[in-house]
Amino acid sequence: MADFKVSILTGAVTETESLRETVMTILETCNHSDLAEIIICYPDRVTSECKSVIDELCAMPCDVPVIPYKQKLPRMGFIKELVEISKGSHCITVDSDLALDITLIPEMIRIAKTKPDTIVSASRWMKGGNFSGYNPVKLAVNFAAQKFLSVLFGGNLTDYTIPFQIAPANLYKSINFESNEFPLLLEFVLKPLRLGCEFVEVPTECRGRKQGKSSNSFMQTAKYLSTALHIRFMKKEDIIKK
């Protein structure tokens, strides 16, 4: 695919060393010809230390543009903003806390290049994937959620609650993503699924975050249920932007 380029979309608030490691690992492991850009989003409440690292990364000489972006939408809504401004044919959202194995990205890109219309999604639950340093209560809840969503959507994915995926940018840009809270991450999986998109899963490890503190509360997690039910029974035409 001659015009294949991936936009790497990430955000940071308090992360410093983990953000630096995230960006540098991507640049060291990925073929630069496959990368359109790396966009780093930050909100008003970004720490001065984190902002200094962002400025440092964006100023370093590199053939892959590393671009800062000031967040406008609240909370997780920054993902929608980054999708809209991305310039690549495909995009992937990457956490900057190193909770997921970003060394998997080159393999995900390799698969996406052979199947450009497919969503290549990481999975913590398929054979070869695993959790380490993960809260056991959250692990049990996550396992139950996978089973529930599999029945609700009649799908064969092993991981419905991970937004670590490479997808065609035009697909994301055509979808009406509604939430600005953590359930937005679920929309990025379930809405393409409702539209009949094909997924290819690859195993990944999920680790305890190296840096930064999650703002995903129990109440936010509870909203995933109402979000899943809303997506399951909404009309397909309402999933697409008008």
N, C-alpha and C positions, 0 to 999 in steps of 0.2 A: 504494500500500500504506500504509494509514493508520497502522499500528503499526510501520512500518519505522524501526529505529534501529540504528546501528552502534556497537559497543564497540571502541575502539582499544586494542590490547594491546601494550605495549612493556616493555622492561627495560633497565636500565643498571647498570654496575659502575664504570667509570672515565670515562664520557662526561660532558662538561659542556656546552660550546658546541654540540656536535652534538645533544645531547639537547634543549637549549633550542630550537634551530632546528627540530628535528623537531616538537615540540609546537606551537610558534608557527606553523609553516607549515601544519600541519593545521587549526589554528583560523582562520587567515587565508584558506585556500583552500576549506574545506568549508562547506556550509550547516549552521549549528549545529542546525537542526531535524532534521537527519539523524543527529546524533551522540548516543549515549546517555551516553558517558563516555570518558575517557582514563585507563587504569590504567597506572601506572608501577611495575614490580616491581624490587626491589633485594635482593641477598643480604647475608649477614653481612660479606663482604669488600668491600662498596662503599667507595669512597674518600670521605673527608670532603668533598672538593670536589664530587663527584658528588651526595652526599646533600644538600648545601646547595642545589644547583640543583633537585633533586627537591622539597625543602621550599618553595623559592621558587615553583615552578610550581604546586604544589598549593595554595598560599596566595593566589595572585592571584585577584582577582574575575573570575568568568567564568560565563556561563550554561551551559557544559558542565563538569560535574564533572571535575576532575583529581585522581585518587585514588592515594595511595601504597599499596603492598602489600609486606609483608616476605616474602621467599621462604622456603618450607619444604622443598620437594622439591629434590634436588640438580641442579646444572647446568641443562640445558635443560628440566627438568621443570616449571620455572616457567610454561611456556606452558600446560600442562595445568591448573595452578592458576588461571591467569587466565581460561581458558575457562570453568571451573566457576563462578567468581564473577561473570562478566560478566552484565549485565542487559539488553543489547540483543537485538533479534531476530536480528542478524547480528554477526559479529565479524571482525576482521582483525588479524593480528600484524604489527607494524611494527618494523624494526630502528631503533635510535637512533643509528647510526653514519653515516647518510646514504649508505649504499652503493647504495641503490635510490631511484628517483625517486618521492618521496612526493607530488609534485604530481599524480601519476596518480590518487590516491585519489578525488577528486571524480568523475572519469569512471568509475571502478570502481563507485562508489556509484550513479551514474546508471543503469548497466547492471543492477546488482543490484536496483534498485527496479522495473525493468521485468520482471525474471526472478528473483523472490525465492527460488525453489527451486533456482537454479543457482549454481554456484561460479564466481566471476569471478576469474580468476587472471592475474597478470602473466607475461609471457614475455620472456626476453632473446634468444631464438633466432628468433622469428617476424619477418616483415618489419616493419621499423620499430623493432625492438629492437636493442640493441648492448651491447658491453662496452667500457669505457675504463679504462685504468690497472689492468688485470687481469693477474695472473701468467700468462704464456703457457703454462706447463706445466699449471697448473690449468685454463686455458681448454680445452686439448686434452683433458684428462681429462673435463671437463664435457661437451664435445661428444660424446665416445665414450659417456658415460653416457646421454645423451639417446637415442642410437641403440639402445643395448642395452635400455633400458627400454621403448622403443617396440615393439621386437620381443617382449620378455618379456611385456608386458601387452597387446599388440595394440591399443594406443590410437593416437589421432591428435593427442595433445598435442605441442607443440614444446618445452615446458620442464617436465620432471617433477621437477626438484630445487629448485624455488623455492617457499617456503611463503607468499609474499606474495599472499594471496588473501582475498576476502570470501566467507564461507560462512554459511549459516543456523546460528545458535548451537546450536539443538537437534540438528542433525546432528552437530556436533563433540561435544556433550555425550553423545551416544548411542554414540560409538565408543570401543572399548577401545584407547587409546593406551598402548603398552607401555614404550617406552624413556624414559630420562631423559637420554640423551646426544644428540649431534647427529643421529643417524639418526631421531630423533623428527620432525625437519622433513620427512623423506621420508614418514613415516607420514601426515602431514597432507595429502599429495597422493595417495599410492597407496591408502590405505584407502578414502577416498571413491570413488576410481576403481573399485576392486574391487566396491563396492556399487552401481555403475551410475549414479553421480551425473553430471549433465551439467556440463561445464566450458565457459566462454567465456574465451578468452585475449585479452589486450590487450598491446601491445608496451611494453617498458620499457627504460630504460638501466641498466646495472649499472656503477657506478664503484668505484674504490678507496675504501675507507672514509676518511672525513675525520678520525675520531678513534676512539680505542680500539684494542685489539689482539685479534684473533680467538684463541680458545682451541681452535679446531677443528684438531686435529693430523692428520697423515697416517694414523695408526692409526684415528682416529675416522672419517675419510673412507672408509677401507677397510671399515669396518663397514656402510657403505651397501649393499654388495653382498649381504651375508648378510641384511640387513633386507629388501631388495627380494625376494630369493628366498623368505624366510619369508612375506611378505605375499602374494606371487603364489600360493603353494600352500596357504595356510591356508584353512580352511573359512570361508565367508562368515558363518555364524552365530557364529563365534568373533571376528569383527571388531566385533560389537555387544556392548556390556556386558551381562552377565547380570543 
